Amino acid sequence: MNRAEVLAAFDREMRREVVADGPDTEVERDGDVVRQVGPEDGWNGVLWSGLRGDGADADAAIAAQVRHFGALGRAFEWKVYGHDRPADLGSRLEAAGFTPEPAETLMVARAAAIPGAPVPDGVRLAPVIDQEGVELVADVHDAAFGAGRVRIRERLLAQLAAGSVVAVVAMAGDVPISAARMDLHPGTRFAGLWGGGTVPEWRGRGVYRALVAYRAREAVARGHEFLQVDASDQSHPILLRLGFAELTTTTPYVHP
């Protein structure tokens, strides 16, 4: 993999030329800034900023986004990647009232190159296709992350209706123990892996690897060349062993 070429393609397809990820969201372009505006409980934020390297236009662009989302009554996120300009963009955002969240690593792999992975004994993978499956995913997220089930349920139901997601839940008997989704981006080569939460007693037993392999097969079947992950410290070493390459870092800066 030519990492520079893949990163350039990611910037172009998933940031500069991105399309809205749901029926109730819009992608807007404000000069050199590309932002997504959605409902109050959805994802609102800046995906791309083609700012100058010397930072001469950065503070004005930041202030404009704070005013825009503030007028809408929206908290929002500015996703800063390690190669974004200017080099001190993060510190400029903090000075404007943003709070950084933990950095993650943008990792990419060719979907067809992901090795198969066995499902642990006593576990089966079930596709999520309806309300019942969505409730199982919400149960897993509550147990694994303590995440708000209402927001997860509403987002996943909307994505299933739009055909923009592949979701899967791992079941041990009748108990959901892990769940994950893959966001589909028509017209791009990338599919995004999200979730991958496993309840504590099942961690370290290969469930996460099986969920990655499952979604890789689904990505290939749908014509997506690359899998993309914002990897945490926990998933990073697993993804490296599966053949994912590190492209850059990504840090969410959140404004209330």
C-alpha positions as CSV (number, residue, x, y, z in Angstrom):
1,M,0.0,0.0,0.0
2,N,1.3,3.4,-0.9
3,R,0.2,5.2,2.3
4,A,0.6,8.7,0.9
5,E,-1.7,7.9,-2.0
6,V,-4.3,6.2,0.2
7,L,-4.2,9.2,2.6
8,A,-4.7,11.6,-0.3
9,A,-7.7,9.5,-1.5
10,F,-9.1,9.4,2.0
11,D,-8.9,13.2,2.3
12,R,-10.6,13.7,-1.0
13,E,-13.4,11.1,-0.8
14,M,-14.1,11.1,2.9
15,R,-13.4,14.7,3.8
16,R,-13.3,17.3,1.0
17,E,-15.9,15.7,-1.2
18,V,-17.9,13.9,1.5
19,V,-21.6,13.4,1.2
20,A,-24.1,13.5,4.1
21,D,-24.2,10.3,6.2
22,G,-28.0,10.3,6.8
23,P,-31.3,11.7,5.5
24,D,-31.5,14.3,8.3
25,T,-27.9,15.7,7.8
26,E,-26.4,18.1,5.3
27,V,-22.8,18.7,4.2
28,E,-22.1,22.4,3.8
29,R,-19.0,24.2,2.4
30,D,-18.0,27.5,4.0
31,G,-14.9,28.7,2.1
32,D,-12.2,26.2,2.8
33,V,-14.2,24.4,5.5
34,V,-16.4,21.4,5.0
35,R,-18.8,20.7,7.8
36,Q,-21.7,18.4,8.5
37,V,-24.8,19.7,10.2
38,G,-27.4,17.3,11.6
39,P,-29.9,17.1,14.4
40,E,-29.0,18.1,17.9
41,D,-28.4,14.5,19.0
42,G,-26.5,13.6,15.8
43,W,-22.9,14.2,14.7
44,N,-22.2,17.9,14.0
45,G,-18.7,19.0,13.1
46,V,-15.9,20.0,10.7
47,L,-14.5,17.3,8.5
48,W,-12.1,19.2,6.4
49,S,-10.3,22.6,6.5
50,G,-8.0,23.6,3.7
51,L,-6.3,26.3,5.8
52,R,-3.0,27.9,5.0
53,G,0.2,26.5,6.5
54,D,1.1,29.8,8.1
55,G,-2.2,29.9,9.9
56,A,-3.1,33.4,8.7
57,D,-6.7,32.4,8.0
58,A,-7.1,29.8,10.8
59,D,-8.5,32.0,13.7
60,A,-11.1,33.6,11.5
61,A,-12.2,30.2,10.1
62,I,-12.5,28.8,13.6
63,A,-14.5,31.8,14.8
64,A,-16.9,31.5,11.9
65,Q,-17.6,27.8,12.7
66,V,-18.2,28.6,16.4
67,R,-20.7,31.3,15.4
68,H,-22.4,29.0,12.9
69,F,-23.0,26.1,15.2
70,G,-23.7,28.4,18.1
71,A,-26.5,30.0,16.2
72,L,-27.9,26.6,15.6
73,G,-27.6,25.6,19.3
74,R,-25.3,22.7,18.4
75,A,-22.3,21.3,20.2
76,F,-19.9,20.3,17.5
77,E,-16.6,18.5,16.9
78,W,-13.6,19.6,14.7
79,K,-11.8,16.5,13.6
80,V,-8.1,17.3,13.4
81,Y,-5.8,14.9,11.5
82,G,-2.0,14.8,12.1
83,H,-1.2,16.3,8.7
84,D,-3.8,19.1,8.8
85,R,-2.6,22.7,8.5
86,P,-1.6,24.8,10.3
87,A,0.6,22.7,12.5
88,D,-0.7,24.5,15.6
89,L,-4.4,24.0,14.7
90,G,-5.1,22.1,17.8
91,S,-3.7,24.8,20.1
92,R,-5.7,27.4,18.2
93,L,-8.9,25.4,18.7
94,E,-8.2,25.1,22.5
95,A,-7.7,28.9,22.7
96,A,-11.2,29.2,21.1
97,G,-12.9,27.1,23.7
98,F,-12.5,23.6,22.3
99,T,-11.6,20.6,24.4
100,P,-9.4,17.8,22.9
101,E,-10.6,14.2,23.4
102,P,-8.1,11.2,23.3
103,A,-6.2,10.9,20.0
104,E,-6.8,7.9,17.8
105,T,-4.9,6.4,14.9
106,L,-6.4,6.5,11.4
107,M,-5.7,2.9,10.1
108,V,-6.6,1.5,6.6
109,A,-6.5,-1.9,5.1
110,R,-7.5,-3.4,1.8
111,A,-10.7,-5.3,2.6
112,A,-9.9,-8.3,0.4
113,A,-6.6,-8.7,2.2
114,I,-8.1,-9.2,5.7
115,P,-7.6,-12.8,6.8
116,G,-10.6,-14.9,7.9
117,A,-11.0,-15.4,11.6
118,P,-12.8,-18.2,13.4
119,V,-15.7,-17.4,15.6
120,P,-15.0,-18.6,19.2
121,D,-16.8,-21.8,20.4
122,G,-20.3,-21.1,21.5
123,V,-20.6,-17.9,19.6
124,R,-22.5,-17.1,16.4
125,L,-22.6,-13.9,14.4
126,A,-26.0,-12.6,13.4
127,P,-26.7,-9.7,11.0
128,V,-28.7,-6.8,12.3
129,I,-31.6,-6.1,10.0
130,D,-34.5,-5.0,12.2
131,Q,-35.6,-3.4,15.5
132,E,-34.9,-6.6,17.4
133,G,-31.3,-6.6,16.3
134,V,-30.9,-2.9,17.0
135,E,-32.0,-3.6,20.6
136,L,-29.3,-6.3,21.0
137,V,-26.7,-3.8,19.7
138,A,-27.9,-1.2,22.2
139,D,-27.6,-3.8,25.0
140,V,-24.0,-4.5,24.1
141,H,-23.1,-0.8,23.9
142,D,-24.6,-0.3,27.4
143,A,-22.5,-3.1,28.8
144,A,-19.3,-2.4,26.9
145,F,-19.2,1.4,26.7
146,G,-22.0,2.7,29.0
147,A,-23.2,4.5,25.8
148,G,-26.6,6.1,25.5
149,R,-28.9,3.5,24.0
150,V,-31.5,6.0,22.7
151,R,-29.0,7.7,20.4
152,I,-27.5,4.4,19.2
153,R,-30.9,3.0,18.5
154,E,-32.1,6.0,16.5
155,R,-29.0,6.3,14.5
156,L,-28.8,2.6,13.6
157,L,-32.5,2.4,12.7
158,A,-32.1,5.4,10.4
159,Q,-29.0,3.9,8.8
160,L,-30.7,0.6,8.2
161,A,-33.6,2.3,6.6
162,A,-31.2,4.2,4.3
163,G,-29.1,1.1,3.5
164,S,-26.0,2.9,4.6
165,V,-24.8,0.4,7.2
166,V,-23.9,-3.2,7.8
167,A,-24.3,-4.2,11.5
168,V,-23.6,-7.4,13.2
169,V,-24.0,-8.8,16.7
170,A,-22.2,-11.7,18.3
171,M,-24.4,-14.0,20.4
172,A,-23.4,-16.5,23.0
173,G,-26.6,-18.5,23.2
174,D,-29.4,-15.9,23.6
175,V,-27.0,-13.3,25.1
176,P,-25.5,-10.5,23.0
177,I,-21.8,-10.2,23.8
178,S,-20.3,-8.0,21.1
179,A,-21.6,-5.8,18.3
180,A,-20.1,-3.7,15.5
181,R,-21.2,-1.7,12.4
182,M,-19.7,-0.7,9.1
183,D,-20.7,2.6,7.6
184,L,-21.1,2.5,3.8
185,H,-20.2,5.5,1.7
186,P,-21.6,5.1,-1.9
187,G,-19.3,6.4,-4.6
188,T,-16.1,6.0,-2.4
189,R,-13.6,3.2,-2.0
190,F,-13.9,3.4,1.8
191,A,-16.1,1.7,4.3
192,G,-15.7,2.7,8.0
193,L,-15.5,0.3,10.9
194,W,-17.1,1.5,14.1
195,G,-18.2,0.0,17.4
196,G,-16.6,-3.3,18.0
197,G,-17.6,-3.2,21.6
198,T,-17.4,-6.5,23.6
199,V,-18.7,-7.1,27.1
200,P,-15.8,-7.5,29.6
201,E,-16.1,-11.2,30.2
202,W,-15.6,-12.0,26.5
203,R,-12.7,-9.8,25.7
204,G,-9.4,-11.3,24.5
205,R,-11.1,-14.4,23.0
206,G,-11.1,-13.4,19.3
207,V,-14.6,-12.0,19.0
208,Y,-13.3,-8.6,17.8
209,R,-11.2,-10.2,15.1
210,A,-14.2,-12.2,13.9
211,L,-16.3,-9.1,13.6
212,V,-13.6,-7.4,11.6
213,A,-13.3,-10.4,9.2
214,Y,-17.1,-10.4,8.8
215,R,-17.3,-6.8,7.9
216,A,-14.3,-7.1,5.5
217,R,-16.2,-9.8,3.5
218,E,-19.3,-7.6,3.4
219,A,-17.2,-4.6,2.2
220,V,-15.8,-6.6,-0.7
221,A,-19.2,-7.8,-1.6
222,R,-20.4,-4.2,-1.8
223,G,-17.5,-3.0,-3.9
224,H,-15.5,-1.1,-1.3
225,E,-11.7,-1.4,-1.6
226,F,-10.6,-0.1,1.8
227,L,-11.6,-0.4,5.4
228,Q,-11.0,2.6,7.6
229,V,-10.8,2.7,11.4
230,D,-10.2,5.4,13.9
231,A,-8.3,3.0,16.2
232,S,-8.2,3.3,20.0
233,D,-5.2,2.0,22.0
234,Q,-7.2,-1.2,22.6
235,S,-8.0,-2.0,18.9
236,H,-4.7,-0.7,17.5
237,P,-2.5,-3.7,18.1
238,I,-5.2,-6.1,16.9
239,L,-5.6,-4.2,13.7
240,L,-1.9,-4.1,13.1
241,R,-1.8,-7.9,13.3
242,L,-4.6,-8.1,10.8
243,G,-2.7,-6.0,8.3
244,F,-4.0,-2.5,8.8
245,A,-1.6,0.3,8.1
246,E,-1.2,3.5,10.1
247,L,-1.8,6.6,8.0
248,T,-2.0,9.5,10.6
249,T,-3.6,10.5,13.9
250,T,-7.0,12.0,14.4
251,T,-8.1,14.0,17.4
252,P,-11.6,15.2,18.1
253,Y,-11.8,18.8,19.4
254,V,-15.2,19.4,20.9
255,H,-17.0,22.8,21.4
256,P,-20.0,22.9,23.8
